[in-house]
Each structure stands twice: as structure tokens, then as C-alpha cells.
Amino acid sequence: MSALRLARAATGRGKIAKFEGGWHGGQDFLLHSYTQLGGTADRPAAVADSAGVPPEVTGTVVTLPFNSDRAAEIIREHAEDLACVIVEPVLGGGGALPAERRFLQAVGDACRECGVVLIADEVITGFRLAPGGAAGLLGVRPDLTVFGKIVGGGLPVGAVCGRGDLVDRVLAGDDGLSVVAGGTHAANPMTTAAGVAQLDVLLENPEIYSTLEARGDRLRSELSALVSRLGISAHVTGAGSLWGFHFTDAKPANVRDLHGSDKVAARMLAALLLREGVFLSSPVHLAFLSSAHGESELDQIVAAHATALERMKTEGIV
Ligand SMILES: Cc1ncc(COP(=O)(O)O)c(C=O)c1O
């Protein structure tokens, strides 16, 4: 919310753009086109995800297609009114779907060309995939980046970082009116201490990233091999320590590709995995490895999938 306000204050423009399948929290502007899809794959329409979002707010939202060449085109069309584009470099709740490098760079180029503020939402990916965030990994430099979760050591937190001329508007704008960014929980000393301690651990142990990356790669490749061996229609997605398991015919690149996925099968898989001692935080979309998961836990996760999927296949569910 603060990042959007900074972008609007800096550009003097009113509209914001987000991608289909992007989750950025529960505030009205960004509560669009996450689960509710409108328009076409190339030209999505903004649709509110919740009752109670005023239609006039929906009128200020431009929805963009994820992993599509059309996104840059639509940004250019709306340039005059568009304050910012916000993007998760890896769609998290949208299904652990990584942005393609070429796509994200084209979005970044269009934003720069049109004076549109590019906001990377790294609430999940920030300090999880790399110290420079997932956008950095994909060769894109956002104007603003929003963080959460890890920067607070797991305690409730939100942080907006980025270009000095943008964030300094919290102190005072050109006309003397500053951008308000704060609240009861802002700059909470306990959260800040937990965040600093967490970042210290990551700085002192940079091998955490390469280890997590290698374990995530191993998990994705072993689960994909299992899917091929069993001959079932499913695909494993993700990046680094994030993964998604989707019952789809083709590998999904965006949420439209997930629309027809078998979510009943996904829930059943999650239930069967639980019986094998593997708990997925979100059965249908997204799962996480942490640095506490070692090779033996990976063995267990893969073996549990084998047991669960073999049973589902025997019973004709997949
Ligand atoms: C990528 C992403 N952005 C933003 C948010 C919103 O964070 P909060 O619920 O703290 O506003 C979330 C929450 O999970 C998230 O996953």
C-alpha cells in the first residue's frame, strides 16, 4: 500500500498495474485478478477478488498477463495514467510459477521507457531465493521492492526499499506534503531486532542459498521423474526453495494454465502426504523447503509422494 502511494505521489498518475495470479495482500487496489479471472489470456480484465471492493477502485486497476509478451505492450498503452507495475518475480500463492527472464526484462524496459515505477513484490522471495531478491536473479532492477516475512525474522513486518528519490517522499514531497507510511506496528522494535538477527544469520552463512537451491532442484527433478515414471498428468514448478505440484496436462507458466488443474487430486495428495508425515502449508499452490530440511527429509518427501501418487493411480484418481 505504501509502495503504491509512493509511486502515485512521484508520478502524479492514478492507475496501478498488477499481474494475473499475483497476490500482494488484502488491500483494495491489489485485491484483483488473483483468483478471479476476466477478459482474455492476452488482455485480462481487472476483477475484484472480494466482495466489498468499490467498483471505482477496480476502475484504477490494470491487469496484466503473466509470462506474456503482451504485458509490455499494455503497459505502454496505459503509460499516461499508470503510476506503477507491481510484480512477484515468482508467483507465490499463484502456484510457484517463476517469471521468465525475457518477460520480466521486457516489463522492466517498458516501465523505464514510460516513467512507470516498477515494484518487485519480494515478500516471499526476498532473502529466500537470493540476497538480491528474485528480481536480481532475473537481471531486473526494480525502482521499489517490498519485503515481508524473512526481513522480520518471521514476525509481522513489511518494508519498502528502493530509489532514494522515491522513498524520501515519506519525509517530504515537492510540495511539502509527505507520503504517509506507518501505523501501529511500524518500526516495531521486537520485529526489527528479529529481522536484523535473521539477516545476520543469512549474511554469515551465504551457503544457505546454494544449499537450498540445490535441494530445491533435487526435489523438483525427483518429483518430475516420479511423475514421468508413473505416467500421470502433473507438473512440478518453482524456484530455489519454493515448489508447486500441479495436476495439469502441460507445464503451467501462468495462472490461466492452472485454471483446469485437478484441485481435488491436489487436496487428496496433500491428505495422503500428511499420512506419510509430510505437511504442505498450502495443498494446492505452493510449498516451501527450509534450511532445516536436509537430504534425509528430501528422501522422505519424495518417498511420501511415491506412496501417495501410486495409491491415487491404483484407485484411478490420476
Ligand atoms: C507475495 C506477497 N505479497 C504480499 C503479501 C501480503 O502480506 P501481508 O499479508 O503481510 O499484507 C503476501 C502475503 O502472504 C505475499 O505472499
Ligand as a Chemical Component Dictionary entry (heavy atoms), coordinates in Angstrom:
data_LIG
# 
_chem_comp.id                   LIG 
_chem_comp.type                 NON-POLYMER 
_chem_comp.pdbx_formal_charge   0 
_chem_comp.three_letter_code    LIG 
# 
loop_
_chem_comp_atom.comp_id 
_chem_comp_atom.atom_id 
_chem_comp_atom.alt_atom_id 
_chem_comp_atom.type_symbol 
_chem_comp_atom.charge 
_chem_comp_atom.model_Cartn_x 
_chem_comp_atom.model_Cartn_y 
_chem_comp_atom.model_Cartn_z 
_chem_comp_atom.pdbx_ordinal 
LIG C1 C1 C 0 3.938  -12.090 -2.305 1  
LIG C2 C2 C 0 3.136  -11.459 -1.187 2  
LIG N1 N1 N 0 2.971  -10.133 -1.176 3  
LIG C3 C3 C 0 2.286  -9.526  -0.212 4  
LIG C4 C4 C 0 1.723  -10.258 0.815  5  
LIG C5 C5 C 0 0.924  -9.523  1.830  6  
LIG O1 O1 O 0 1.482  -9.503  3.047  7  
LIG P1 P1 P 0 0.550  -9.065  4.283  8  
LIG O2 O2 O 0 -0.489 -10.103 4.391  9  
LIG O3 O3 O 0 1.509  -9.024  5.404  10 
LIG O4 O4 O 0 0.000  -7.738  3.907  11 
LIG C6 C6 C 0 1.873  -11.634 0.858  12 
LIG C7 C7 C 0 1.285  -12.430 1.942  13 
LIG O5 O5 O 0 1.446  -13.611 2.057  14 
LIG C8 C8 C 0 2.599  -12.275 -0.175 15 
LIG O6 O6 O 0 2.739  -13.606 -0.216 16 
# 
loop_
_chem_comp_bond.comp_id 
_chem_comp_bond.atom_id_1 
_chem_comp_bond.atom_id_2 
_chem_comp_bond.value_order 
_chem_comp_bond.pdbx_ordinal 
LIG C1 C2 SING 1  
LIG C2 N1 SING 2  
LIG C2 C8 DOUB 3  
LIG N1 C3 DOUB 4  
LIG C3 C4 SING 5  
LIG C4 C5 SING 6  
LIG C4 C6 DOUB 7  
LIG C5 O1 SING 8  
LIG O1 P1 SING 9  
LIG P1 O2 DOUB 10 
LIG P1 O3 SING 11 
LIG P1 O4 SING 12 
LIG C6 C7 SING 13 
LIG C6 C8 SING 14 
LIG C7 O5 DOUB 15 
LIG C8 O6 SING 16 
# 
